[in-house]
Structures are given as C-alpha cells and as structure tokens.
Amino acid sequence: MSNVRAFSDLSLPLFDSDDCAAPASDQAAKQPSYLRDHRKRLRDRFLAGGPAALPDYEMLELVLFRAIPRRDVKPLARALLDRFGDFNGVLSAPPDQLDTLDGVGEAVICELKVVEAAAHRLSQSRIRQKQILSSWDALLDYCRTTMAHRPTEQFRVFYLDRKNTLIADEEQAEGTVDHVPVYPREIMKRALLLNASALILVHNHPSGDPTPSEADIAMTRQVTRAAEALNIVLHDHVIIGKSQELSFRAEGYL
C-alpha cells in the first residue's frame, strides 16, 4: 500500500530516544502508580478476554503503551479515533496524516505501522498456497484488512493456476479518492508471464459505497473479453467498501 511503502524507507525507533536507554524495569519504576495499575489491568483484561473484551480506544491504548511508556495515552487514543473513525482507520491512516496530530511522533507512527503490517501478513498467510475459491472468506478478510480503509483507490489482481491456487497477489494500479487507472493489456501480459489460468480482480471504494460505477463495469467487460481471448477465466471482480463488499458475479455483472 502506498502509505506503507512511503513509510518503509524510514528507520525509526519503537520508543522515544530517552526511553531506549533505560531497562524495562527502570521504565516501569518511573511510571506513576496509577499508570502502572491501569496498564496492568488493560493487559490482564486483554489476555483473559481477547480483543472482544476491550473497546477500540483501549485496544489502541495497548498499542500506544510501547511507543509512549511514561504518559497517559488515553487522550491520544481518543483523539486518533475521533480523527480516523475506528481502530482499523487509525492503523491504516497515512503517516503524513497521523503526524498532524499533537502527541503523535515517529515512535507512535512506527508502532501503528508495525501492527498494520502484522495484520496484513497474517491475513495474507491464510490465502497463500490455498485453493482460493474454497477459501473465499479468507480472501475477503484479507482484502478488507488491506484495502477497506485506504484513503485512495487501489486495484489488485489475484493470479491463479489451473487448480485455482494463488500464484501471485499484485497491486496493478493506485489512484485517487475516486479513480484508479486500469490497463487490461497489462493484466493479461502479467497473467501470461505467470502462466495463470484464472484471475480475480479487487479494488476499493474509499467512499465506503461498493456500488460499481459505469467505468468499473466497462473496465470489467474489457478484462473479460481480453481474458476469454487467451482462454483465461475471470472468476470475479470484487469492490471493497468500508463495511461491505460487492461481487460482480453475485450481482450478475459477470
């Protein structure tokens, strides 16, 4: 994703510089007792009940504890949620937008992006070397995790072999808030290079509404015709919204 790539060139500490020099026991000792107790209670509740036991702002506090060891992070957690909507929105927010909030520095941005990257890798691992059509829910979970909260449109192509096992998951194009350029010829060229037998197209609508535009429908028809000419199957084109997705095949567009 664009924000992850832009951020990946930075070499940033997980802690503020003055915190890196002190052992963990010293850091804890420097915390006021109410902060130590609050953090322990949150960790205990999370370990006992999992993420369902905590609302978004407390989950965010857990993430911020490492970046800000000696201050109350609840106000910052709430400010981040007010700005970006929910936990997922905070994690996927671009670094340059995160940086505009008071209290957000390099350590906080790095911690949020590490958690985001971990979530992406975990969800991606569930579709690697899998028969995609029988792992459809896992594929949708991966697409939601990586694309639902992006501020700009992204177009991805999943290339499959004859057994519908994933060969490659690639970003084909990146666009603006309401448009992404797609080139059917490039998709087919890549499919031939990978010896792919089938495709799944996926892109997101930052507006949150997965209803396809006329341009989406026209582009999908172009890809379908190009694929048919090469004896490649287009299984589906999925549009990811913020809280729901739309399947071209299920809606009768394919």
Phi and psi restraints in degrees (value plus and minus 20) as a CYANA .aco file:
   2 SER   PHI     -82.9   -42.9
   2 SER   PSI     -61.2   -21.2
   3 ASN   PHI     -88.6   -48.6
   3 ASN   PSI     -53.3   -13.3
   4 VAL   PHI     -89.4   -49.4
   4 VAL   PSI     -63.0   -23.0
   5 ARG   PHI     -81.9   -41.9
   5 ARG   PSI     -65.3   -25.3
   6 ALA   PHI     -81.8   -41.8
   6 ALA   PSI     -51.4   -11.4
   7 PHE   PHI    -106.1   -66.1
   7 PHE   PSI     -44.1    -4.1
   8 SER   PHI     -86.0   -46.0
   8 SER   PSI     -38.0     2.0
   9 ASP   PHI     -99.4   -59.4
   9 ASP   PSI     -31.7     8.3
  10 LEU   PHI    -105.0   -65.0
  10 LEU   PSI     125.7   165.7
  11 SER   PHI    -134.2   -94.2
  11 SER   PSI      82.8   122.8
  12 LEU   PHI    -144.1  -104.1
  12 LEU   PSI     126.3   166.3
  13 PRO   PHI     -98.2   -58.2
  13 PRO   PSI     134.3   174.3
  14 LEU   PHI     -98.2   -58.2
  14 LEU   PSI     -37.6     2.4
  15 PHE   PHI    -143.8  -103.8
  15 PHE   PSI     140.0   180.0
  16 ASP   PHI     -82.8   -42.8
  16 ASP   PSI     132.6   172.6
  17 SER   PHI     -79.0   -39.0
  17 SER   PSI     -56.9   -16.9
  18 ASP   PHI     -93.7   -53.7
  18 ASP   PSI     -37.9     2.1
  19 ASP   PHI    -103.5   -63.5
  19 ASP   PSI     -46.5    -6.5
  20 CYS   PHI     -87.0   -47.0
  20 CYS   PSI     -49.1    -9.1
  21 ALA   PHI     -97.1   -57.1
  21 ALA   PSI     -40.0     0.0
  22 ALA   PHI    -118.2   -78.2
  22 ALA   PSI     116.6   156.6
  23 PRO   PHI     -80.8   -40.8
  23 PRO   PSI     140.0   180.0
  24 ALA   PHI     -79.3   -39.3
  24 ALA   PSI     -57.7   -17.7
  25 SER   PHI     -84.5   -44.5
  25 SER   PSI     -57.1   -17.1
  26 ASP   PHI     -88.0   -48.0
  26 ASP   PSI     -58.6   -18.6
  27 GLN   PHI     -81.3   -41.3
  27 GLN   PSI     -65.5   -25.5
  28 ALA   PHI     -82.1   -42.1
  28 ALA   PSI     -58.9   -18.9
  29 ALA   PHI     -85.6   -45.6
  29 ALA   PSI     -50.8   -10.8
  30 LYS   PHI     -98.4   -58.4
  30 LYS   PSI     -34.9     5.1
  31 GLN   PHI     -93.2   -53.2
  31 GLN   PSI     120.9   160.9
  32 PRO   PHI     -78.8   -38.8
  32 PRO   PSI     130.5   170.5
  33 SER   PHI     -80.8   -40.8
  33 SER   PSI     -55.5   -15.5
  34 TYR   PHI     -86.5   -46.5
  34 TYR   PSI     -52.2   -12.2
  35 LEU   PHI     -90.6   -50.6
  35 LEU   PSI     -64.1   -24.1
  36 ARG   PHI     -79.2   -39.2
  36 ARG   PSI     -64.8   -24.8
  37 ASP   PHI     -85.8   -45.8
  37 ASP   PSI     -63.3   -23.3
  38 HIS   PHI     -81.8   -41.8
  38 HIS   PSI     -65.8   -25.8
  39 ARG   PHI     -85.3   -45.3
  39 ARG   PSI     -59.3   -19.3
  40 LYS   PHI     -85.4   -45.4
  40 LYS   PSI     -60.5   -20.5
  41 ARG   PHI     -82.6   -42.6
  41 ARG   PSI     -63.4   -23.4
  42 LEU   PHI     -82.4   -42.4
  42 LEU   PSI     -65.4   -25.4
  43 ARG   PHI     -82.9   -42.9
  43 ARG   PSI     -61.9   -21.9
  44 ASP   PHI     -83.2   -43.2
  44 ASP   PSI     -62.7   -22.7
  45 ARG   PHI     -84.2   -44.2
  45 ARG   PSI     -59.8   -19.8
  46 PHE   PHI     -85.4   -45.4
  46 PHE   PSI     -65.6   -25.6
  47 LEU   PHI     -85.6   -45.6
  47 LEU   PSI     -53.5   -13.5
  48 ALA   PHI    -100.4   -60.4
  48 ALA   PSI     -58.5   -18.5
  49 GLY   PHI    -136.3   -96.3
  49 GLY   PSI     -26.0    14.0
  50 GLY   PHI      55.1    95.1
  50 GLY   PSI    -194.1  -154.1
  51 PRO   PHI     -82.5   -42.5
  51 PRO   PSI     -45.5    -5.5
  52 ALA   PHI     -86.5   -46.5
  52 ALA   PSI     -38.7     1.3
  53 ALA   PHI    -101.0   -61.0
  53 ALA   PSI     -29.3    10.7
  54 LEU   PHI    -144.9  -104.9
  54 LEU   PSI     117.6   157.6
  55 PRO   PHI     -91.7   -51.7
  55 PRO   PSI     150.6   190.6
  56 ASP   PHI     -75.3   -35.3
  56 ASP   PSI     -62.1   -22.1
  57 TYR   PHI     -88.4   -48.4
  57 TYR   PSI     -51.1   -11.1
  58 GLU   PHI     -97.6   -57.6
  58 GLU   PSI     -54.9   -14.9
  59 MET   PHI     -80.3   -40.3
  59 MET   PSI     -60.6   -20.6
  60 LEU   PHI     -86.7   -46.7
  60 LEU   PSI     -57.1   -17.1
  61 GLU   PHI     -77.7   -37.7
  61 GLU   PSI     -63.9   -23.9
  62 LEU   PHI     -77.4   -37.4
  62 LEU   PSI     -60.3   -20.3
  63 VAL   PHI     -87.5   -47.5
  63 VAL   PSI     -58.4   -18.4
  64 LEU   PHI     -96.9   -56.9
  64 LEU   PSI     -38.3     1.7
  65 PHE   PHI     -74.8   -34.8
  65 PHE   PSI     -63.0   -23.0
  66 ARG   PHI     -88.2   -48.2
  66 ARG   PSI     -55.9   -15.9
  67 ALA   PHI     -97.7   -57.7
  67 ALA   PSI     -50.8   -10.8
  68 ILE   PHI    -149.0  -109.0
  68 ILE   PSI      64.6   104.6
  69 PRO   PHI     -90.5   -50.5
  69 PRO   PSI     -45.0    -5.0
  70 ARG   PHI    -143.1  -103.1
  70 ARG   PSI      -1.1    38.9
  71 ARG   PHI    -151.5  -111.5
  71 ARG   PSI     137.9   177.9
  72 ASP   PHI     -89.5   -49.5
  72 ASP   PSI     100.0   140.0
  73 VAL   PHI    -119.5   -79.5
  73 VAL   PSI     -21.2    18.8
  74 LYS   PHI     -79.9   -39.9
  74 LYS   PSI     -66.2   -26.2
  75 PRO   PHI     -78.8   -38.8
  75 PRO   PSI     -58.9   -18.9
  76 LEU   PHI     -88.7   -48.7
  76 LEU   PSI     -59.8   -19.8
  77 ALA   PHI     -79.5   -39.5
  77 ALA   PSI     -64.4   -24.4
  78 ARG   PHI     -88.1   -48.1
  78 ARG   PSI     -57.4   -17.4
  79 ALA   PHI     -84.6   -44.6
  79 ALA   PSI     -59.5   -19.5
  80 LEU   PHI     -84.9   -44.9
  80 LEU   PSI     -61.1   -21.1
  81 LEU   PHI     -88.4   -48.4
  81 LEU   PSI     -57.9   -17.9
  82 ASP   PHI     -80.8   -40.8
  82 ASP   PSI     -57.5   -17.5
  83 ARG   PHI     -98.9   -58.9
  83 ARG   PSI     -61.4   -21.4
  84 PHE   PHI    -133.4   -93.4
  84 PHE   PSI     -16.7    23.3
  85 GLY   PHI      76.6   116.6
  85 GLY   PSI     -75.7   -35.7
  86 ASP   PHI    -175.2  -135.2
  86 ASP   PSI    -199.3  -159.3
  87 PHE   PHI     -77.5   -37.5
  87 PHE   PSI     -67.5   -27.5
  88 ASN   PHI     -83.4   -43.4
  88 ASN   PSI     -58.4   -18.4
  89 GLY   PHI     -83.4   -43.4
  89 GLY   PSI     -56.4   -16.4
  90 VAL   PHI     -86.9   -46.9
  90 VAL   PSI     -67.9   -27.9
  91 LEU   PHI     -81.4   -41.4
  91 LEU   PSI     -56.3   -16.3
  92 SER   PHI    -113.2   -73.2
  92 SER   PSI     -19.3    20.7
  93 ALA   PHI     -84.7   -44.7
  93 ALA   PSI     119.6   159.6
  94 PRO   PHI     -82.0   -42.0
  94 PRO   PSI     123.5   163.5
  95 PRO   PHI     -74.3   -34.3
  95 PRO   PSI     -57.0   -17.0
  96 ASP   PHI     -88.7   -48.7
  96 ASP   PSI     -46.7    -6.7
  97 GLN   PHI    -100.3   -60.3
  97 GLN   PSI     -58.1   -18.1
  98 LEU   PHI     -79.9   -39.9
  98 LEU   PSI     -59.1   -19.1
  99 ASP   PHI     -86.3   -46.3
  99 ASP   PSI     -34.6     5.4
 100 THR   PHI     -99.5   -59.5
 100 THR   PSI     -32.0     8.0
 101 LEU   PHI    -108.2   -68.2
 101 LEU   PSI     116.7   156.7
 102 ASP   PHI     -80.9   -40.9
 102 ASP   PSI     114.7   154.7
 103 GLY   PHI      74.6   114.6
 103 GLY   PSI     -29.6    10.4
 104 VAL   PHI    -119.8   -79.8
 104 VAL   PSI      95.0   135.0
 105 GLY   PHI    -140.2  -100.2
 105 GLY   PSI    -184.6  -144.6
 106 GLU   PHI     -82.3   -42.3
 106 GLU   PSI     -59.9   -19.9
 107 ALA   PHI     -84.0   -44.0
 107 ALA   PSI     -61.4   -21.4
 108 VAL   PHI     -86.2   -46.2
 108 VAL   PSI     -66.6   -26.6
 109 ILE   PHI     -80.1   -40.1
 109 ILE   PSI     -64.1   -24.1
 110 CYS   PHI     -81.3   -41.3
 110 CYS   PSI     -64.8   -24.8
 111 GLU   PHI     -82.8   -42.8
 111 GLU   PSI     -62.9   -22.9
 112 LEU   PHI     -83.6   -43.6
 112 LEU   PSI     -61.6   -21.6
 113 LYS   PHI     -92.3   -52.3
 113 LYS   PSI     -50.2   -10.2
 114 VAL   PHI     -85.0   -45.0
 114 VAL   PSI     -63.8   -23.8
 115 VAL   PHI     -84.7   -44.7
 115 VAL   PSI     -61.7   -21.7
 116 GLU   PHI     -81.3   -41.3
 116 GLU   PSI     -65.8   -25.8
 117 ALA   PHI     -83.2   -43.2
 117 ALA   PSI     -57.8   -17.8
 118 ALA   PHI     -84.1   -44.1
 118 ALA   PSI     -60.9   -20.9
 119 ALA   PHI     -83.6   -43.6
 119 ALA   PSI     -60.9   -20.9
 120 HIS   PHI     -83.8   -43.8
 120 HIS   PSI     -64.4   -24.4
 121 ARG   PHI     -87.1   -47.1
 121 ARG   PSI     -58.4   -18.4
 122 LEU   PHI     -84.3   -44.3
 122 LEU   PSI     -66.8   -26.8
 123 SER   PHI     -88.4   -48.4
 123 SER   PSI     -53.9   -13.9
 124 GLN   PHI     -88.4   -48.4
 124 GLN   PSI     -55.2   -15.2
 125 SER   PHI     -82.8   -42.8
 125 SER   PSI     -43.3    -3.3
 126 ARG   PHI     -98.9   -58.9
 126 ARG   PSI     -28.7    11.3
 127 ILE   PHI    -136.6   -96.6
 127 ILE   PSI     -27.2    12.8
 128 ARG   PHI     -86.8   -46.8
 128 ARG   PSI     116.4   156.4
 129 GLN   PHI      35.0    75.0
 129 GLN   PSI       8.9    48.9
 130 LYS   PHI    -131.6   -91.6
 130 LYS   PSI     135.5   175.5
 131 GLN   PHI     -95.5   -55.5
 131 GLN   PSI      86.7   126.7
 132 ILE   PHI     -82.7   -42.7
 132 ILE   PSI     -60.9   -20.9
 133 LEU   PHI     -86.8   -46.8
 133 LEU   PSI     -45.6    -5.6
 134 SER   PHI    -111.9   -71.9
 134 SER   PSI     -22.6    17.4
 135 SER   PHI    -140.5  -100.5
 135 SER   PSI      16.5    56.5
 136 TRP   PHI     -80.9   -40.9
 136 TRP   PSI     -61.7   -21.7
 137 ASP   PHI     -82.6   -42.6
 137 ASP   PSI     -59.4   -19.4
 138 ALA   PHI     -85.6   -45.6
 138 ALA   PSI     -57.6   -17.6
 139 LEU   PHI     -83.3   -43.3
 139 LEU   PSI     -65.4   -25.4
 140 LEU   PHI     -84.2   -44.2
 140 LEU   PSI     -59.5   -19.5
 141 ASP   PHI     -80.1   -40.1
 141 ASP   PSI     -62.3   -22.3
 142 TYR   PHI     -83.4   -43.4
 142 TYR   PSI     -64.4   -24.4
 143 CYS   PHI     -85.1   -45.1
 143 CYS   PSI     -60.8   -20.8
 144 ARG   PHI     -81.5   -41.5
 144 ARG   PSI     -65.0   -25.0
 145 THR   PHI     -81.6   -41.6
 145 THR   PSI     -62.7   -22.7
 146 THR   PHI    -109.7   -69.7
 146 THR   PSI     -39.7     0.3
 147 MET   PHI    -147.0  -107.0
 147 MET   PSI     -43.4    -3.4
 148 ALA   PHI     -81.8   -41.8
 148 ALA   PSI     -50.3   -10.3
 149 HIS   PHI    -129.7   -89.7
 149 HIS   PSI      -5.4    34.6
 150 ARG   PHI     -87.4   -47.4
 150 ARG   PSI     121.5   161.5
 151 PRO   PHI     -99.4   -59.4
 151 PRO   PSI     -33.7     6.3
 152 THR   PHI    -149.2  -109.2
 152 THR   PSI     142.5   182.5
 153 GLU   PHI     -94.7   -54.7
 153 GLU   PSI     122.3   162.3
 154 GLN   PHI    -152.8  -112.8
 154 GLN   PSI     119.9   159.9
 155 PHE   PHI    -136.3   -96.3
 155 PHE   PSI     101.5   141.5
 156 ARG   PHI    -136.9   -96.9
 156 ARG   PSI     131.3   171.3
 157 VAL   PHI    -146.9  -106.9
 157 VAL   PSI     109.1   149.1
 158 PHE   PHI    -121.1   -81.1
 158 PHE   PSI      97.7   137.7
 159 TYR   PHI    -117.5   -77.5
 159 TYR   PSI     109.3   149.3
 160 LEU   PHI    -140.8  -100.8
 160 LEU   PSI     134.4   174.4
 161 ASP   PHI    -110.9   -70.9
 161 ASP   PSI    -188.6  -148.6
 162 ARG   PHI     -86.2   -46.2
 162 ARG   PSI     -43.2    -3.2
 163 LYS   PHI    -114.1   -74.1
 163 LYS   PSI     -10.1    29.9
 164 ASN   PHI      41.9    81.9
 164 ASN   PSI       9.4    49.4
 165 THR   PHI    -109.0   -69.0
 165 THR   PSI     121.4   161.4
 166 LEU   PHI     -85.9   -45.9
 166 LEU   PSI     104.2   144.2
 167 ILE   PHI    -112.6   -72.6
 167 ILE   PSI     -67.5   -27.5
 168 ALA   PHI    -172.8  -132.8
 168 ALA   PSI     125.1   165.1
 169 ASP   PHI    -139.5   -99.5
 169 ASP   PSI      90.9   130.9
 170 GLU   PHI    -152.1  -112.1
 170 GLU   PSI     122.1   162.1
 171 GLU   PHI     -98.7   -58.7
 171 GLU   PSI      98.9   138.9
 172 GLN   PHI    -109.7   -69.7
 172 GLN   PSI     -51.8   -11.8
 173 ALA   PHI    -181.1  -141.1
 173 ALA   PSI     137.5   177.5
 174 GLU   PHI    -153.2  -113.2
 174 GLU   PSI     118.3   158.3
 175 GLY   PHI    -151.0  -111.0
 175 GLY   PSI    -164.5  -124.5
 176 THR   PHI    -124.2   -84.2
 176 THR   PSI    -183.8  -143.8
 177 VAL   PHI     -89.1   -49.1
 177 VAL   PSI     -39.9     0.1
 178 ASP   PHI    -160.9  -120.9
 178 ASP   PSI      -2.4    37.6
 179 HIS   PHI    -177.7  -137.7
 179 HIS   PSI     121.0   161.0
 180 VAL   PHI    -158.8  -118.8
 180 VAL   PSI     109.8   149.8
 181 PRO   PHI     -95.8   -55.8
 181 PRO   PSI     111.7   151.7
 182 VAL   PHI    -147.6  -107.6
 182 VAL   PSI     114.2   154.2
 183 TYR   PHI    -142.2  -102.2
 183 TYR   PSI      79.1   119.1
 184 PRO   PHI     -71.7   -31.7
 184 PRO   PSI     -57.1   -17.1
 185 ARG   PHI     -80.6   -40.6
 185 ARG   PSI     -61.2   -21.2
 186 GLU   PHI     -87.6   -47.6
 186 GLU   PSI     -56.4   -16.4
 187 ILE   PHI     -82.7   -42.7
 187 ILE   PSI     -65.3   -25.3
 188 MET   PHI     -88.4   -48.4
 188 MET   PSI     -58.4   -18.4
 189 LYS   PHI     -80.0   -40.0
 189 LYS   PSI     -63.1   -23.1
 190 ARG   PHI     -88.7   -48.7
 190 ARG   PSI     -58.5   -18.5
 191 ALA   PHI     -81.4   -41.4
 191 ALA   PSI     -62.4   -22.4
 192 LEU   PHI     -86.4   -46.4
 192 LEU   PSI     -59.1   -19.1
 193 LEU   PHI     -83.0   -43.0
 193 LEU   PSI     -56.9   -16.9
 194 LEU   PHI    -107.1   -67.1
 194 LEU   PSI     -23.4    16.6
 195 ASN   PHI      38.3    78.3
 195 ASN   PSI      21.6    61.6
 196 ALA   PHI    -100.2   -60.2
 196 ALA   PSI     126.3   166.3
 197 SER   PHI    -126.2   -86.2
 197 SER   PSI     -34.2     5.8
 198 ALA   PHI    -173.1  -133.1
 198 ALA   PSI     140.1   180.1
 199 LEU   PHI    -155.0  -115.0
 199 LEU   PSI     132.9   172.9
 200 ILE   PHI    -151.4  -111.4
 200 ILE   PSI     105.1   145.1
 201 LEU   PHI    -117.0   -77.0
 201 LEU   PSI     121.2   161.2
 202 VAL   PHI    -162.7  -122.7
 202 VAL   PSI     113.2   153.2
 203 HIS   PHI    -165.1  -125.1
 203 HIS   PSI     144.7   184.7
 204 ASN   PHI    -130.9   -90.9
 204 ASN   PSI     135.5   175.5
 205 HIS   PHI    -134.3   -94.3
 205 HIS   PSI      86.3   126.3
 206 PRO   PHI     -78.3   -38.3
 206 PRO   PSI     -42.8    -2.8
 207 SER   PHI     -84.4   -44.4
 207 SER   PSI     -40.9    -0.9
 208 GLY   PHI      77.2   117.2
 208 GLY   PSI     -39.0     1.0
 209 ASP   PHI    -112.1   -72.1
 209 ASP   PSI      96.0   136.0
 210 PRO   PHI    -103.2   -63.2
 210 PRO   PSI     -13.8    26.2
 211 THR   PHI     -79.8   -39.8
 211 THR   PSI     107.9   147.9
 212 PRO   PHI     -90.8   -50.8
 212 PRO   PSI     123.3   163.3
 213 SER   PHI    -104.5   -64.5
 213 SER   PSI     149.5   189.5
 214 GLU   PHI     -81.1   -41.1
 214 GLU   PSI     -56.0   -16.0
 215 ALA   PHI     -85.6   -45.6
 215 ALA   PSI     -58.8   -18.8
 216 ASP   PHI     -80.9   -40.9
 216 ASP   PSI     -64.7   -24.7
 217 ILE   PHI     -85.9   -45.9
 217 ILE   PSI     -63.8   -23.8
 218 ALA   PHI     -84.5   -44.5
 218 ALA   PSI     -62.6   -22.6
 219 MET   PHI     -83.9   -43.9
 219 MET   PSI     -60.3   -20.3
 220 THR   PHI     -83.8   -43.8
 220 THR   PSI     -58.1   -18.1
 221 ARG   PHI     -84.3   -44.3
 221 ARG   PSI     -58.5   -18.5
 222 GLN   PHI     -84.0   -44.0
 222 GLN   PSI     -63.4   -23.4
 223 VAL   PHI     -85.3   -45.3
 223 VAL   PSI     -59.9   -19.9
 224 THR   PHI     -80.0   -40.0
 224 THR   PSI     -66.7   -26.7
 225 ARG   PHI     -83.8   -43.8
 225 ARG   PSI     -62.1   -22.1
 226 ALA   PHI     -85.8   -45.8
 226 ALA   PSI     -59.2   -19.2
 227 ALA   PHI     -86.8   -46.8
 227 ALA   PSI     -64.0   -24.0
 228 GLU   PHI     -80.6   -40.6
 228 GLU   PSI     -57.2   -17.2
 229 ALA   PHI     -84.1   -44.1
 229 ALA   PSI     -44.7    -4.7
 230 LEU   PHI    -126.2   -86.2
 230 LEU   PSI     -10.1    29.9
 231 ASN   PHI      41.5    81.5
 231 ASN   PSI      17.7    57.7
 232 ILE   PHI    -130.7   -90.7
 232 ILE   PSI     116.6   156.6
 233 VAL   PHI    -111.2   -71.2
 233 VAL   PSI     109.9   149.9
 234 LEU   PHI    -116.7   -76.7
 234 LEU   PSI      84.2   124.2
 235 HIS   PHI     -90.3   -50.3
 235 HIS   PSI     -62.1   -22.1
 236 ASP   PHI    -189.0  -149.0
 236 ASP   PSI     142.6   182.6
 237 HIS   PHI    -147.9  -107.9
 237 HIS   PSI      99.0   139.0
 238 VAL   PHI    -131.8   -91.8
 238 VAL   PSI     111.3   151.3
 239 ILE   PHI    -124.8   -84.8
 239 ILE   PSI     106.3   146.3
 240 ILE   PHI    -118.3   -78.3
 240 ILE   PSI     101.3   141.3
 241 GLY   PHI    -120.9   -80.9
 241 GLY   PSI    -194.1  -154.1
 242 LYS   PHI     -91.4   -51.4
 242 LYS   PSI     -54.0   -14.0
 243 SER   PHI    -148.1  -108.1
 243 SER   PSI     -21.1    18.9
 244 GLN   PHI    -176.8  -136.8
 244 GLN   PSI     146.8   186.8
 245 GLU   PHI    -151.9  -111.9
 245 GLU   PSI     143.8   183.8
 246 LEU   PHI    -147.3  -107.3
 246 LEU   PSI     111.0   151.0
 247 SER   PHI    -120.5   -80.5
 247 SER   PSI     103.6   143.6
 248 PHE   PHI     -79.5   -39.5
 248 PHE   PSI     -59.9   -19.9
 249 ARG   PHI     -88.0   -48.0
 249 ARG   PSI     -63.8   -23.8
 250 ALA   PHI     -85.3   -45.3
 250 ALA   PSI     -50.7   -10.7
 251 GLU   PHI    -110.1   -70.1
 251 GLU   PSI     -19.1    20.9
 252 GLY   PHI      66.7   106.7
 252 GLY   PSI      -8.7    31.3
 253 TYR   PHI    -100.7   -60.7
 253 TYR   PSI     -37.8     2.2
